Amino acid sequence: MLNLRLPTIETDQFILRPIQVEDAKDMFEYAGDAENLQFVWFPRHSGPESSKKSIEDFFLTRVDRGIPEAYCVVIKPEMKMIGTVDVHTVRFGDVGEIGYIINKRYWNRGIVSEAVQILISVMFHHCGFSRIEIQHNAENIGSGRVIEKAGFIKEGTYRKRKYEPELGHRSDYHFYAINLDDKIVEERYSKEHYENTIRTKIRP
Ligand SMILES: CC(C)(COP(=O)(O)OP(=O)(O)OC[C@H]1O[C@@H](n2cnc3c(N)ncnc32)[C@H](O)[C@@H]1OP(=O)(O)O)[C@@H](O)C(=O)NCCC(=O)NCCS
């Protein structure tokens, strides 16, 4: 059985905590912006109300659907919710797939890289996943870098997988994973690392 409730974790730059309805206004700032949504699969939100509905229907129903709570990133010192870094799909009981989006005003500060690497440790050592999957549009270079830097192992490419309306053509998707018994887990995401580094950042 997976542990679906997630601890709140604080780093120097941000807090990772489960998303709440009160985050709707901050979510609309990026979910209502076409550039921010270029490579994501949900339609643009029309206003804070539609962000609120998405939080209620899509994010807050996760535990009932057997998926961990959705982490959002709250940036310090503003304490503004600037994006989500979360497990959106669970397959075969112990395989989770990660996705992310961050407000474009905060791109290129290493935020998603740091959050993804924390989430990987939490998924293996708090939730109980055995395998973590991730994929990205081959043209989304930034997302590819986040994935490479986290140590994911490339498993293949779906050719011309999806028509991208913004791009006007079908895009390839690269697919990656980390298995619990991969060497990278021992090197960077071990149980000891979780206990000694991540657990010390847990806040009430
Ligand atoms: C992709 C995304 C999540 C990256 O988040 P981020 O917090 O800016 O990423 P980081 O700062 O951790 O950067 C990771 C690396 O990617 C690089 N990078 C980020 N955006 C880039 C871009 N557009 N082109 C080239 N490199 C890019 C950074 O320079 C960094 O590399 P480095 O450490 O070697 O310098 C963010 O741009 C985003 O939310 N985009 C919109 C939603 C999206 O595409 N989601 C992913 C769907 S698969």
The ligand as an SDF file (V2000), in Angstrom:
LIG
                    3D

 48 50  0  0  0  0  0  0  0  0999 V2000
   10.3260   23.1870  -17.9130 C   0  0  0  0  0  0  0  0  0  0  0  0
   10.2650   23.8950  -16.5810 C   0  0  0  0  0  0  0  0  0  0  0  0
    9.4620   23.0370  -15.6170 C   0  0  0  0  0  0  0  0  0  0  0  0
   11.6930   24.0870  -16.0420 C   0  0  0  0  0  0  0  0  0  0  0  0
   11.6080   24.6240  -14.7360 O   0  0  0  0  0  0  0  0  0  0  0  0
   12.7800   25.5090  -14.1310 P   0  0  0  0  0  0  0  0  0  0  0  0
   12.5320   25.6710  -12.6680 O   0  0  0  0  0  0  0  0  0  0  0  0
   12.9410   26.7390  -14.9430 O   0  0  0  0  0  0  0  0  0  0  0  0
   14.0160   24.5370  -14.3510 O   0  0  0  0  0  0  0  0  0  0  0  0
   15.4440   24.6960  -13.6960 P   0  0  0  0  0  0  0  0  0  0  0  0
   15.7160   26.1110  -13.3360 O   0  0  0  0  0  0  0  0  0  0  0  0
   15.5570   23.6630  -12.6420 O   0  0  0  0  0  0  0  0  0  0  0  0
   16.3610   24.4000  -14.9520 O   0  0  0  0  0  0  0  0  0  0  0  0
   16.7720   23.1300  -15.3730 C   0  0  0  0  0  0  0  0  0  0  0  0
   17.7630   23.2700  -16.4990 C   0  0  0  0  0  0  0  0  0  0  0  0
   17.0690   23.5270  -17.7160 O   0  0  0  0  0  0  0  0  0  0  0  0
   17.5970   24.6870  -18.3410 C   0  0  0  0  0  0  0  0  0  0  0  0
   16.4740   25.3250  -19.0160 N   0  0  0  0  0  0  0  0  0  0  0  0
   15.3110   25.7190  -18.4660 C   0  0  0  0  0  0  0  0  0  0  0  0
   14.5080   26.2280  -19.4120 N   0  0  0  0  0  0  0  0  0  0  0  0
   15.1980   26.1520  -20.5940 C   0  0  0  0  0  0  0  0  0  0  0  0
   14.9130   26.4990  -21.9430 C   0  0  0  0  0  0  0  0  0  0  0  0
   13.7340   27.0430  -22.2830 N   0  0  0  0  0  0  0  0  0  0  0  0
   15.8430   26.2570  -22.8810 N   0  0  0  0  0  0  0  0  0  0  0  0
   17.0140   25.6940  -22.5460 C   0  0  0  0  0  0  0  0  0  0  0  0
   17.3420   25.3310  -21.2870 N   0  0  0  0  0  0  0  0  0  0  0  0
   16.4420   25.5580  -20.3250 C   0  0  0  0  0  0  0  0  0  0  0  0
   18.1870   25.4970  -17.2150 C   0  0  0  0  0  0  0  0  0  0  0  0
   19.1800   26.3570  -17.7050 O   0  0  0  0  0  0  0  0  0  0  0  0
   18.7570   24.3870  -16.3560 C   0  0  0  0  0  0  0  0  0  0  0  0
   19.9500   23.8620  -16.9050 O   0  0  0  0  0  0  0  0  0  0  0  0
   21.3620   24.0550  -16.2170 P   0  0  0  0  0  0  0  0  0  0  0  0
   21.1840   23.6900  -14.7760 O   0  0  0  0  0  0  0  0  0  0  0  0
   22.2210   23.1440  -16.9590 O   0  0  0  0  0  0  0  0  0  0  0  0
   21.6650   25.5090  -16.3720 O   0  0  0  0  0  0  0  0  0  0  0  0
    9.5850   25.2940  -16.6890 C   0  0  0  0  0  0  0  0  0  0  0  0
   10.1950   25.9910  -17.7350 O   0  0  0  0  0  0  0  0  0  0  0  0
    8.0930   25.2340  -16.9270 C   0  0  0  0  0  0  0  0  0  0  0  0
    7.2920   25.1880  -15.9800 O   0  0  0  0  0  0  0  0  0  0  0  0
    7.6560   25.2340  -18.1890 N   0  0  0  0  0  0  0  0  0  0  0  0
    6.2460   25.2210  -18.5270 C   0  0  0  0  0  0  0  0  0  0  0  0
    5.5600   23.9120  -18.1970 C   0  0  0  0  0  0  0  0  0  0  0  0
    6.2630   22.7150  -18.7500 C   0  0  0  0  0  0  0  0  0  0  0  0
    6.8330   22.7440  -19.8320 O   0  0  0  0  0  0  0  0  0  0  0  0
    6.1880   21.6200  -18.0160 N   0  0  0  0  0  0  0  0  0  0  0  0
    6.8370   20.3580  -18.3710 C   0  0  0  0  0  0  0  0  0  0  0  0
    5.9630   19.5030  -19.1830 C   0  0  0  0  0  0  0  0  0  0  0  0
    6.8390   17.9840  -19.5710 S   0  0  0  0  0  0  0  0  0  0  0  0
  1  2  1  0
  2  3  1  0
  2  4  1  0
  2 36  1  0
  4  5  1  0
  5  6  1  0
  6  7  2  0
  6  8  1  0
  6  9  1  0
  9 10  1  0
 10 11  2  0
 10 12  1  0
 10 13  1  0
 13 14  1  0
 14 15  1  0
 15 16  1  0
 15 30  1  0
 16 17  1  0
 17 18  1  0
 17 28  1  0
 18 19  1  0
 18 27  1  0
 19 20  2  0
 20 21  1  0
 21 22  1  0
 21 27  2  0
 22 23  1  0
 22 24  2  0
 24 25  1  0
 25 26  2  0
 26 27  1  0
 28 29  1  0
 28 30  1  0
 30 31  1  0
 31 32  1  0
 32 33  2  0
 32 34  1  0
 32 35  1  0
 36 37  1  0
 36 38  1  0
 38 39  2  0
 38 40  1  0
 40 41  1  0
 41 42  1  0
 42 43  1  0
 43 44  2  0
 43 45  1  0
 45 46  1  0
 46 47  1  0
 47 48  1  0
M  END
$$$$
